[in-house]
Amino acid sequence: KDSADIQKFKRTIQNHPNLKKNEWTDYLVPMTAIVGPIYDGKGFLDALDNTNFLEGDIIRLTMRVLDKLEQIDRATKDEALQKRVINCKDIIRKCLSGIGIV
């Protein structure tokens, strides 16, 4: 069963006019199993232990997220958004640095 936070997040998405059209919410719980430990400052192996994804899948996912964050960072002129993006990139890089990826 989904946690109260996940249920609230799903309701928010389902009520949003643009986001509700996407089916990615089906993957929300497995994604939080990966993102949660990374956000909490834990290492790659902690994220790996928290899911049944393969190592390469998690590495590809995090590298793709880093790439998208880089694109947002370069494209935006919004300083507040840039600070949030930089923070996210730093969190991901810290997680991956423990295994020598970045």
C-alpha atoms as one frame of an Amber mdcrd trajectory, in Angstrom:
protein
   0.000   0.000   0.000   1.202   3.485  -0.843   2.260   5.815   1.976   0.128
   8.845   2.791   2.697  11.112   1.127   2.625   9.063  -2.090  -1.180   9.045
  -2.108  -1.237  12.823  -1.663   1.324  13.281  -4.433  -0.668  11.032  -6.792
  -3.853  13.028  -6.092  -2.005  16.263  -6.809  -0.776  14.898 -10.137  -4.148
  13.437 -11.078  -5.779  16.827 -10.497  -3.206  18.720 -12.574  -4.482  19.454
 -16.112  -1.240  18.510 -17.882   0.355  15.938 -15.606  -2.732  13.750 -15.298
  -2.385  12.808 -18.970   0.829  10.883 -18.301   0.979   7.287 -17.144   4.296
   7.706 -15.301   2.482   7.828 -11.960   2.307   4.019 -12.205   6.053   4.051
 -11.535   5.961   6.537  -8.679   6.463   4.036  -5.850   9.414   2.219  -7.481
  10.976   5.578  -8.312  10.701   6.813  -4.730  12.516   3.643  -3.656  15.489
   4.921  -5.658  15.134   8.671  -5.213  14.393   8.569  -1.482  17.765   7.198
  -0.328  19.625   9.416  -2.795  17.782  12.501  -1.556  18.482  11.496   2.044
  22.213  11.569   1.278  22.726   7.827   1.304  24.999   6.057  -1.113  24.344
   4.225  -4.333  24.338   0.839  -2.613  21.588   2.001  -0.251  19.434   2.969
  -3.237  20.251  -0.366  -4.854  19.298  -2.290  -1.708  15.975  -0.440  -1.598
  14.758  -1.710  -4.982  14.860  -4.693  -7.293  16.296  -2.632 -10.166  19.628
  -3.680 -11.629  22.738  -1.614 -10.965  22.990  -0.484 -14.578  19.351   0.608
 -14.621  19.859   2.863 -11.620  23.068   4.284 -13.055  21.385   4.992 -16.413
  18.427   6.597 -14.653  20.558   8.855 -12.484  22.799   9.836 -15.400  19.721
  10.666 -17.464  18.355  12.794 -14.636  21.723  14.576 -14.398  21.601  15.235
 -18.147  18.088  16.693 -17.926  19.092  18.845 -14.958  22.080  20.141 -16.949
  19.727  21.086 -19.783  17.408  22.927 -17.406  20.371  24.667 -15.768  21.642
  25.917 -19.127  18.207  26.924 -20.421  16.791  28.852 -17.483  17.494  32.403
 -16.416  15.549  31.901 -13.163  18.150  32.060 -10.382  15.941  30.301  -7.830
  15.376  27.418 -10.235  19.097  27.257 -11.014  19.884  26.956  -7.301  17.406
  24.082  -6.923  18.786  22.355 -10.004  22.371  22.719  -8.786  21.348  21.297
  -5.405  19.734  18.292  -7.104  22.807  17.716  -9.268  25.060  17.866  -6.205
  22.915  15.318  -4.353  23.030  12.889  -7.286  26.749  13.367  -7.856  27.447
  12.717  -4.179  25.545   9.443  -4.393  27.357   8.334  -7.543  30.795   9.461
  -6.388  30.907   6.580  -3.939  31.102   4.150  -6.848  33.380   6.243  -9.026
  30.820   7.236 -11.662  31.115  11.029 -11.418
